[in-house]
Amino acid sequence: MKTMTRKQLAYYAGVCPHTLRNWMDDHEEELQRIGKPKGGGALPPIVCEWIVKNYGITIDTKQHK
């Protein structure tokens, strides 16, 4: 897993960034505990992994431009 923006992660999830943010808000405390920055900015790999695992997102880097 690599560092990703919320927009990139939302793309892979097939949702808009606003929806991804709503999902993340439900788990904000846990995500911050594992390393999510409080404001904007890219999400560290461990946070991306948690989101991908818990929401069943498939990352196919061949499709993303």
C-alpha positions as CSV (number, residue, x, y, z in Angstrom):
1,M,0.0,0.0,0.0
2,K,1.2,3.5,-0.7
3,T,0.3,7.0,0.5
4,M,-2.9,8.2,-1.2
5,T,-5.1,11.3,-1.2
6,R,-8.7,11.0,-0.2
7,K,-9.7,11.7,-3.8
8,Q,-7.6,8.7,-5.0
9,L,-9.0,6.4,-2.3
10,A,-12.6,7.5,-3.1
11,Y,-11.9,6.7,-6.8
12,Y,-11.0,3.2,-6.0
13,A,-14.0,2.8,-3.7
14,G,-16.3,4.0,-6.5
15,V,-17.7,6.9,-4.4
16,C,-17.2,10.6,-4.3
17,P,-14.7,12.1,-1.8
18,H,-17.6,13.5,0.3
19,T,-18.9,9.9,0.8
20,L,-15.5,8.7,1.8
21,R,-15.1,11.5,4.3
22,N,-18.5,10.5,5.8
23,W,-17.2,6.9,6.1
24,M,-14.0,8.1,7.8
25,D,-15.9,10.4,10.1
26,D,-17.6,7.3,11.6
27,H,-14.2,6.0,12.6
28,E,-12.3,9.2,13.1
29,E,-10.9,8.4,16.6
30,E,-9.5,5.0,15.5
31,L,-8.1,6.4,12.3
32,Q,-6.3,9.2,14.1
33,R,-4.9,6.7,16.6
34,I,-3.3,4.8,13.7
35,G,-1.9,7.9,12.0
36,K,-4.5,9.8,10.1
37,P,-3.6,13.5,9.9
38,K,-6.2,15.8,11.6
39,G,-6.7,18.1,8.7
40,G,-6.2,17.5,5.0
41,G,-3.2,16.0,3.3
42,A,-2.4,12.6,2.0
43,L,-3.4,9.5,4.0
44,P,-0.5,7.4,5.3
45,P,-0.2,3.8,4.0
46,I,-1.4,2.2,7.3
47,V,-4.6,4.4,7.2
48,C,-5.2,3.5,3.5
49,E,-4.8,-0.2,4.4
50,W,-7.3,0.1,7.2
51,I,-9.9,1.8,5.0
52,V,-9.4,-0.7,2.1
53,K,-9.7,-3.7,4.5
54,N,-12.7,-2.4,6.4
55,Y,-14.7,-1.2,3.4
56,G,-13.8,-4.0,1.0
57,I,-12.1,-1.7,-1.5
58,T,-10.1,-3.2,-4.4
59,I,-7.1,-1.2,-5.5
60,D,-6.3,-1.7,-9.2
61,T,-3.4,0.6,-10.0
62,K,-3.6,-0.3,-13.7
63,Q,-7.0,1.5,-14.0
64,H,-6.0,4.7,-12.3
65,K,-4.4,7.5,-14.4
